[in-house]
Structure formats: structure tokens, C-alpha cells
Amino acid sequence: MIITKTPFRMSFFGGGTDIPEFFRENRGAVLSTTFDKYVYVTVRHLPRFFDYSTELIYAKTERVNRIDEIEHPMVRNAMKMLDMKELHISYDADLPARTGLGTSSTFAVGLLNAFYCLKGEYRSKKELADDAIYLERTLCNEAGGWQDQIAASFGSLNRIDFDNRGYHVHPVIINPERKKQLNENFMLFFTGFTRNSSEIQKSTIVSIQEKKKQLLRMLDLVDAAQKVLENNECDLDQFGVLLDEEWKLKRQTGGSISTDFIDDFYTRGINSGALGGKLLGAGGGGFLLFYVRPEKQDKVREALSDLMEVPFKFERQGTRVIYYTPEAFDKCTCREE
């Protein structure tokens, strides 16, 4: 049996510039971190006592005899990709899916990590990220960028640069006390709405050329935000001010990014003392992140009392195996074969 633990991510700056249709022509960059909420994937070989050969448990339960019968596209394609057979797979998460935290990509990374481990094969963080990108964007034909898979695999606070040669991950060098203060200045609220990121991304890709000006400015903000974090002489509050500018630019890149409901809560947060914030992910729902000085947080909390607050701390490890018990498995006698 294998259990993997893979963190969710929050993207601060540059979201949208990690889409290949943009960065292969213009370059791209994102500033993001992972935090202490996770996806857990359990994988083991299924004993041959049942009248089905594969069992999959997530929001629903699937029991099938052939991989092609699996409804979950990511699991179906991942099993084909790595030639996996006769499995019990279960999914658990600390936060709901489709909420702007890279849930799908986090699951992809954790699933592939578990599969490779079950096969007794080592994969580096970059190899896991590359495989997850291929699984989601090519095999599953899901629209979107590359940052989520990379963040979930590598973990920590990073700047990720993209160009026509691929991507490069650069850890953000920040004073530990400054990083602690940054974490304490954030407040995260769940809007109660979930949405399909791929559908929103499709509408964004169609209009990339129309939104090029905004995306290039969002790219500039990555540099500015990184400077704020790494330069101890800079006022850390400028990070919050830049987040507000990022959100205003992002709202211009697609009609599905925000809603009147989200705009109302964002305005409440700003009017109550937040210096800036944004809706995490592709848009349409999920989690609102605010940068708020500690002395203003009670006012923001009161103004957003209709929403669920989710305390969090940054994490550094990325995907990892937390339980490993090797199993004997005779692939030659698989029922599917």
C-alpha cells in the first residue's frame, strides 16, 4: 500500500502567463506557494476475490473490470500511461475540489507519485511535474497552464519562469521572520462556490491576444512582488497593494473571472482594512485571499462573517510518500490481460 500527501497551492502573481499559448511567444512567470492543506491518495493492488478488478473511491465509487470502463478521466489515463492494473484507489482532501487551489493538478501529482512508488520506480519532483502536465494537458485534453502541477510537486514559495524551452523553478529567498509575517498577514475565505477551471481557461485561451496587455503587466508584477519579498528594505505591505492591482488586471482577462457576489465580498474586505487580495485560481468561485495587517483582521473577519475562514500556514515539501508497504503482484496473470 502507498499513501501520498500532496499540498494545495495558492498563486499570488502571474496566473495566466503560465499558459503555453502565451509563454511560448512572450515568456511567463508566476509567484506562488504551497500551504498546509493536502490531497491524500491511497493506492494498493486489489485482491482477486471480487467480481471487479479495479475500485476507485472519490466523490463516487467506481468498480470496473476494464480500465476503459473507468469514468474518471485522469485515473483512466494515468493507469494506461503507466500500465497499472488491478488497483484500489482512494482520494481524500482537506479542502473541496474545483475551488481555485489547483486541486486537479494536486491529485494528478499525488496519483502519479503513488503509481511510480507502487511500481518501485523513483521520479524526481521535475519528472513528476512533467508527467502530471502531460497527463492533464495532453492525455486528458484539459485546458490550462502549467503552474499547478509544478507547485504541487516542488512545494514551497517559488518563482516559476516559463519560455519556449520549458520552465525553471527558483526558490524565493526571504528572511524567515519576514516570511512568517507574510503568512500572518493573509486571510483565506471560502466563497462556497465551486467551478470547472478548465472551462474558464478555455474562454481565456480564446482571447489571449486580446488580453495580452493585461497579461504582460501581470508578468511585470511578478518581478515587483519578488523584490518586495526579498529586499528587507521594502515595505512588506506593498505586497498587498500589488495583489490588488493583480486582481484588477485579472478581472479584465475574462468575463467568467468574477461575479457580483465575489465583487461584493472583495469590496467588503478592502473597505474593512485589507490592502489587497484576489480570487484564487481561474475564477468564478473558490477562495478569496486577502492581505490584511493583524490589527485590521478582526474587522475584515466581521465584514466577511458570511464566509468560512480557513487558517493556513505555508509548507515547504511538496508531494511525498507518507506510507509505503511493498506488495507482491503477479502482473502476468492480471484479469484484464
Long-range contacts (C-beta under 8 A, 24 or more apart in sequence): 1-42, 1-43, 1-44, 1-323, 1-324, 1-325, 1-327, 2-42, 2-43, 2-44, 2-114, 2-117, 2-118, 2-321, 2-323, 2-324, 2-325, 3-40, 3-41, 3-42, 3-114, 3-321, 3-322, 3-323, 3-324, 4-40, 4-41, 4-110, 4-111, 4-113, 4-114, 4-117, 4-319, 4-320, 4-321, 4-322, 5-38, 5-39, 5-40, 5-110, 5-319, 5-320, 5-321, 5-322, 6-38, 6-39, 6-40, 6-41, 6-106, 6-107, 6-109, 6-110, 6-113, 6-152, 6-153, 6-318, 6-319, 6-320, 7-34, 7-35, 7-36, 7-37, 7-38, 7-39, 7-106, 7-152, 7-155, 7-315, 7-317, 7-318, 7-319, 8-34, 8-35, 8-37, 8-38, 8-39, 8-94, 8-95, 8-101, 8-102, 8-103, 8-106, 8-152, 9-33, 9-34, 9-35, 9-101, 9-102, 9-106, 9-147, 9-148, 9-151, 9-152, 10-34, 10-35, 10-101, 10-188, 10-280, 10-287, 10-289, 11-102, 11-147, 11-151, 11-280, 11-281, 12-225, 12-239, 12-243, 12-246, 12-278, 13-218, 13-221, 13-222, 13-225, 13-242, 13-243, 13-246, 14-147, 14-218, 14-219, 14-221, 14-222, 15-145, 15-147, 15-218, 15-250, 15-281, 15-282, 16-145, 16-204, 16-211, 16-215, 16-218, 16-250, 16-253, 17-145, 17-162, 17-215, 17-218, 17-219, 17-222, 18-145, 18-146, 18-147, 18-160, 18-162, 19-144, 19-145, 19-146, 19-201, 19-204, 19-205, 19-208, 20-137, 20-145, 20-146, 21-205, 21-208, 22-208, 22-212, 22-215, 23-162, 23-163, 23-164, 24-163, 24-164, 25-164, 26-212, 26-215, 26-216, 26-219, 27-161, 27-162, 27-163, 27-219, 28-145, 28-161, 28-162, 28-163, 28-219, 29-159, 29-160, 29-161, 29-162, 29-219, 29-222, 29-223, 30-147, 30-159, 30-160, 30-222, 31-158, 31-159, 31-172, 31-222, 31-225, 31-226, 32-147, 32-151, 32-157, 32-158, 32-160, 33-151, 33-156, 33-157, 33-158, 33-314, 34-151, 34-152, 34-155, 34-156, 34-314, 34-315, 34-316, 34-318, 35-312, 35-313, 35-314, 35-315, 36-312, 36-313, 36-314, 36-315, 37-93, 37-94, 37-95, 37-101, 37-310, 37-312, 38-93, 38-94, 38-106, 39-91, 39-92, 39-93, 39-94, 39-103, 39-106, 39-107, 39-110, 40-91, 40-92, 40-93, 40-110, 41-89, 41-90, 41-91, 41-107, 41-110, 41-111, 41-113, 41-114, 42-88, 42-89, 42-90, 42-92, 42-114, 43-87, 43-88, 43-89, 43-111, 43-114, 43-115, 43-118, 44-87, 44-88, 44-118, 44-327, 45-86, 45-87, 45-88, 45-118, 45-327, 45-329, 46-86, 46-87, 46-88, 48-86, 48-335, 53-85, 53-86, 53-334, 53-335, 53-336, 54-79, 54-85, 54-86, 54-87, 54-88, 54-89, 55-87, 55-88, 55-89, 56-89, 56-90, 57-88, 57-89, 57-90, 57-91, 58-90, 58-91, 59-97, 65-335, 65-336, 66-336, 67-336, 73-140, 74-104, 74-107, 74-108, 74-111, 74-135, 74-136, 74-140, 75-111, 77-135, 77-139, 77-140, 78-108, 78-111, 78-112, 78-115, 78-135, 78-139, 79-115, 80-139, 81-131, 81-134, 81-135, 81-139, 82-112, 82-115, 82-116, 82-119, 84-115, 84-118, 84-119, 85-331, 85-334, 85-336, 85-337, 86-329, 86-334, 86-335, 86-336, 95-190, 95-310, 96-190, 96-194, 97-194, 98-194, 98-195, 98-196, 98-197, 98-285, 98-286, 99-190, 99-194, 99-280, 99-281, 99-285, 99-286, 99-287, 100-197, 100-279, 100-280, 100-281, 100-282, 100-283, 100-285, 100-286, 100-287, 101-280, 101-281, 101-286, 101-287, 102-147, 102-148, 102-149, 102-151, 102-152, 102-281, 104-136, 104-142, 104-148, 104-197, 105-132, 105-136, 105-148, 105-149, 105-152, 106-148, 106-152, 108-132, 108-135, 108-136, 108-149, 108-152, 109-149, 109-152, 109-153, 109-319, 110-152, 110-319, 113-319, 113-320, 113-321, 114-321, 117-321, 117-324, 118-327, 120-326, 125-153, 125-154, 125-318, 125-319, 126-153, 126-154, 126-169, 128-153, 128-319, 129-153, 129-154, 142-198, 143-198, 143-199, 143-201, 143-202, 143-205, 144-197, 144-198, 144-201, 144-282, 145-201, 151-318, 152-318, 152-319, 153-318, 153-319, 154-318, 155-315, 155-316, 155-317, 155-318, 155-319, 156-314, 156-315, 156-316, 156-317, 156-318, 157-229, 157-314, 159-222, 159-226, 172-226, 172-229, 172-230, 173-230, 174-229, 174-230, 175-232, 178-229, 178-232, 178-236, 179-229, 179-314, 181-236, 182-229, 182-236, 182-239, 183-312, 183-313, 183-314, 184-294, 185-236, 185-239, 185-240, 185-291, 185-292, 185-293, 185-294, 186-289, 186-290, 186-291, 186-292, 186-312, 187-274, 187-289, 187-290, 187-292, 187-297, 187-300, 187-301, 187-309, 188-287, 188-288, 188-289, 188-290, 188-309, 188-310, 188-311, 188-312, 189-265, 189-287, 189-288, 189-289, 189-290, 189-304, 189-307, 189-308, 189-309, 189-310, 190-286, 190-287, 190-307, 190-308, 190-310, 191-261, 191-262, 191-265, 191-279, 191-285, 191-286, 191-287, 191-288, 191-307, 192-285, 192-307, 192-308, 193-259, 193-261, 193-284, 193-285, 193-286, 194-285, 194-286, 195-282, 195-283, 195-284, 195-285, 195-286, 197-281, 197-282, 199-256, 200-254, 200-256, 200-257, 200-282, 200-283, 200-284, 201-282, 203-254, 203-255, 203-256, 204-253, 204-254, 204-282, 207-253, 207-254, 211-252, 211-253, 211-254, 214-249, 214-250, 214-252, 214-253, 215-253, 217-249, 218-246, 218-249, 218-250, 221-245, 221-246, 221-249, 237-275, 237-291, 237-293, 239-276, 239-291, 240-274, 240-275, 240-276, 240-277, 240-291, 240-292, 241-275, 241-276, 242-276, 243-275, 243-276, 243-277, 243-278, 243-289, 243-291, 244-270, 244-275, 244-276, 244-277, 245-276, 246-276, 246-278, 247-276, 247-277, 247-278, 247-279, 250-278, 250-279, 250-283, 254-283, 256-283, 256-284, 257-282, 257-283, 257-284, 258-283, 258-284, 259-284, 259-285, 262-288, 265-304, 265-306, 265-307, 268-303, 268-304, 269-300, 269-303, 269-304, 271-303, 272-296, 272-299, 272-300, 272-302, 272-303, 272-304, 273-297, 273-299, 273-300, 274-300
